[in-house]
């Protein structure tokens, strides 16, 4: 067994003209895992990926891939492949030429090239489209060409920079499954950048949530969901996100703290029996359940889920309750308190 | 067909003709009619006081083919085109690739390259006259520092045409560079990154990705350079006047000489027709043949 992780970032920092890019990124990625870098725009997740790819060089820190120090290596020496957000397909080359471009550059013999091309196109379901130009393909097909190009060389590490953001919602769901299956079948290590938390939560083994160039939390999706490190994670992960209450709304929590509670842990109770009294602001019918938005002076993002179609009139006053074991407590600085 | 549909069709037709007519009128007046008039007058003899003009058919053309100066001029022009077109395209491309990179003083470099284009050809020719002048000229001054003998670049048949060629390349390359620069900016940055990750060298990337994507621009520039190699003769008037002994004479200059120095309008007309024919054929080949092999985005 390997003792050291496949990819290791150690205290990596990159600044743009003195401004913050990313700072103190330390991350271990085991071989064969699916890691998602998640965060809002401008949080440094793409920068982290580009540092890993060798498209940018870090100002500080070390990057190791397969126990080799690649901190200052050229992108081509890192033995990885990449899928770009724009796909970066060569517009004048056919699908086949696009896919084997790297093999040709690396002087792979023609016979082997054709075999690998066939296999990559088979896996991505592109057989029969070999001679098309990217301009003649649909968005989903282009995306698959980019995937085929990334897997054709058989690199063990594949980086993906928001590969689904140019697809429509339905296609996105389908391709999400395809990518996950591909990663499992080929046993490759994937580092995947996205701003969409559903994508990250549903695909990744490990989610790395970032904000303003710093890592906020690293963990399995369920860890981020059920044990958020701080209020940012709490509010970013989950749909609907966690509601945050000021501690003085409830008894027995002391001053300055923040309490988090998820919508599914809140129950509506008859008037007078609840721990809080709120006003209904909106009702959103989601199909299997209805999301009721609530307003309370000491809370943000408060909502409750009711099964089936259960619209409530705006302005209604209702009482809600919840169990203490479902509460998340954060200190004055928004950090999670043990428990 | 019902009446209103018929009316509508007629309205559309009239509308179309109205849109077409300004261009049609101007082109007819200033392009088609002069071309045909030229063709017509090329088939008449040159009238003198004693011998009036008469129809001679292709005699003017036959005379031209028998004229050794004509063939010398054609040879000069072919060499001129054969050198200026590829060299100026190559230099323009190299300058654009360089000026598009991440270099210091990029704005300055671009401006410097573009300056020759802004200068009128006559001014540029005067500038180069100062470079080429024996004894006083910059080239000779530099040469004398290394003990080289004075050379009359414009005054000897072996070098005159080459001196002209260099001025043309200097003038054209900066202009073509701008087109390449514009085209280079439409190539997305991530293509370079994707090629990097695939392990392509800078040269492979340029050859397999950049040059093919620049083909539409190259085609456009090639057609322009070809037309310029016939059209651009302003500097001849300043630098050599086609001499010495016709060594640097180009075809348009010869046409001008025929028409306005020797007053042989029919010969000039015949030559003009031949130039139009050759240019037309070459442009057609460039567009119809190369167009098919070019990727447009």
Interface residues (C-beta under 8 A of the other chain):
Chain A: X53 X54 X55 X74 X75 X76 X80 X81 X82 X84 X86 X88 X90 X91 X92 X101 X102 X105 X106 X133 X135 X149 X153
Chain B: X188 X190 X191 X193 X194 X195 X196 X197 X198 X199 X200 X201 X204 X208 X209 X212 X213 X295 X297
